[in-house]
Amino acid sequence: MIPEDTHLLIGSLMFEGMDQIDLTGPFEVLSRVPNSTYRIYAKTNSPVRDLNGLRLIADATLAEAPPLDVLHLPGGPGQEALMEDPEVITWIQRQAAGARRIFSVCTGALLCGAAGLLKGRRATTHWSSLHLLAFFGAIPVNERVVMDANYVFAAGVTAGIDGALRLAVELRGDEVAQAIQLDMVYAPEPPFNSGTPERAPPAIFECARQSYREITARREETARRIAARLGIFVAQ
Amino acid sequence: MIPEDTHLLIGSLMFEGMDQIDLTGPFEVLSRVPNSTYRIYAKTNSPVRDLNGLRLIADATLAEAPPLDVLHLPGGPGQEALMEDPEVITWIQRQAAGARRIFSVCTGALLCGAAGLLKGRRATTHWSSLHLLAFFGAIPVNERVVMDANYVFAAGVTAGIDGALRLAVELRGDEVAQAIQLDMVYAPEPPFNSGTPERAPPAIFECARQSYREITARREETARRIAARLGIFVAQ
């Protein structure tokens, strides 16, 4: 827990082709953290579209971002294009070096990997990419939220809400997180037990697995290439 | 369930001062409905800010919206300013008259009320406004998702995710909704049992109740005035 009179600068990376709820879920939680400022940063001031077309606008560019206390990295298919983008990777490295907490959601963890931040860490990401964490020297953990030192990793998509609440505990303690949870009326009632590969009906999981095959193959190629360049041990 | 070869036009109202996850939660679900187009409509093409500052842009103006199959109305403090805005209320009335489903989240239900759509309906909204539904002739129900004829009402904030999944079942059946739930990795693990007034620690609930007092009083005044104008019976 960080002293409550310490003002916290919280910042998210926003990018074209992110999965919007990787950002908007944590925003809903972390924008309610007392004594903090939450800003969103992107390569440009132009609107970006999420993978399904939602248009959002950042508050400022990456270059304009102050040193952040909390760095939040969403995921989504657009992460792929950023993994070898020196402007973005350098920004993540610089921010992560000074941040009190680094928080990735979904394939945002692969951005941490490309920035060389995962070596030896327990981490998680979307189930379709979990095996890719090993390319970056991480220990993949099949849990919804994984915490390691000052890192918080949330698995796929809506796991960002749970990860952000866990992060809120780290920042401001249990009572603040409970108040935020009430404010968000977060007492979920999913209509099915279908939210993970292990629980979904097998035919539905198989269909999802197929639909991820192409992007997973692309992500694997990228991971392999970057890992080789970073000189990280690659299992196999 | 609607025949799967029927293309569905899904549309959300977006407005200044909404609670962004009332929109982005359902967007995450409903933008994945097969054979559908999801667009967001607002009074203007300019960016709007949600209550905590997130900036989003609509796809088109209200006037440009085609007749929608699914009308989605988010809530948040900004709903208050729209309840007596003839452009918005007329738009809701016209769209609701032709829509297959009308779906409100949080205080989006009060917009339905101001449009005269709640008479005799079982409905729900954010807990702080639940008693206001009676002003509009509705039967308030303290449940997370309430369905009545072709209406789906989700209670506060994140309840929109659960409501949207229930709506996805109505639109395309169980298997599609299960696939969407898996795609969103929606297997929530809230860190506390603090998401409703009944479950939150009493001191935390009391604090939240106090923080809502002012806006609830304002909403009550508006509800009373509109109900009188609409000639709806007002229980005490």
Interface residues (C-beta under 8 A of the other chain):
Chain A: D19 Q20 I21 T24 G25 F27 E28 S31 R32 Y38 I40 P47 N52 G53 L54 R55 L56 I57 A58 D59 C106 H126 W127 R144 V145 A155 G156 V157 T158 A159 I161 D162 L165 R166 V169 D174 E175 A177 Q178 A179 Q181 L182 D183 M184 V185 Y186 A187 P188 E189 P190 P191 F192 N193 S194 G195 T196 P197 R199 A200 P201 I204 F205 C207 A208
Chain B: D19 Q20 I21 T24 G25 F27 E28 S31 R32 Y38 I40 P47 N52 G53 L54 R55 L56 I57 A58 D59 C106 H126 W127 R144 V145 A155 G156 V157 T158 A159 I161 D162 L165 R166 V169 D174 E175 A177 Q178 A179 Q181 L182 D183 M184 V185 Y186 A187 P188 E189 P190 P191 F192 N193 S194 G195 T196 P197 R199 A200 P201 I204 F205 C207 A208
